Amino acid sequence: QVQPVESGGGLVQPGESLRLSCVASENIFSRYTVGWFRQAPGMQREWVALISASGYESYPESLRGRFFISKDDAKNTVYLQMNHLKPEDTAVYYCAVAYSGDFRAPTWGQGTQVTVSS
């Protein structure tokens, strides 16, 4: 199973935007559902977004309209566009591939740090 690799994190000010990337060495995103998750200090890991192999997108209600997931199968890349960032968005963001068909035991990337602070 191919492990995804995240990139694009960094330090941004509140209100700014950031786009994260999740890249694989093989063309797997056309075959499997991919999700973004995040974990803030002292908090449990939470689901941020998912995109199916067919391109179906889903988000938690709290982030819908502000975060957007997309993919480019030709580039083996899944993106997470984060707009109007808030300090509470600060977390390590992980990309996960659901090879088994759900996210009970996905294949995780190493994560990328996003810090939103003035």
Secondary structure, 3 states (H helix, E strand, C coil): CCCCEEECCEEECCCCCEEEEEECCCCCCCCCEEEEEEECCCCCCEEEEEECCCCCEECCCCCECCEEEEEEHHHCEEEEEECCCCHHHCEEEEEEEECCCCCCCCEECCCEEEEECC
